Amino acid sequence: MLRDMSERHSCLAVYCFMPDHLHMVLHGENCHSDLWKMAVEFKQRSAYWLRCNKPGLRWQKGFHDRVIRRSDDLVAHVRDVLDNPCRKGLLANWEDYPMKGAVGCKLEDVLEGLPW
């Protein structure tokens, strides 16, 4: 589903699903990319899936978004997302966490600072 939404809206994504929430860094591939619509559509479709398949689990209302400017260190933001399981005490090394990854790009390339 995340892959489908990313492709539909021309977005690349780095994600980390936590036990009770999700962290994502989205990057538009071109001038037609719509990150807002991608996030809203992903949330709507995944909420429907949750309602049908995991009764009792729900997304919170709304979400927090932040624009990462060119001057910001994108790699630092991605590492911050990936470090969430470690900060929550789920494991010692984020690389061992199974619920993280990237869509439309290689996570390793993003962490090396290569262009998305």
Buried (B, 14 or more C-beta within 10 A) or exposed (E): EBEEBBBEBBBBBBBBBBEEEBBBBBBBBEEEBBBEEBBBBBBEBBEEEBEEEEEEEEBEEEEEEEEBEEEEEBEEBBBBBBBBBBEEEBEEEBEEBEEBBBBBBEBEEBBEEEEB
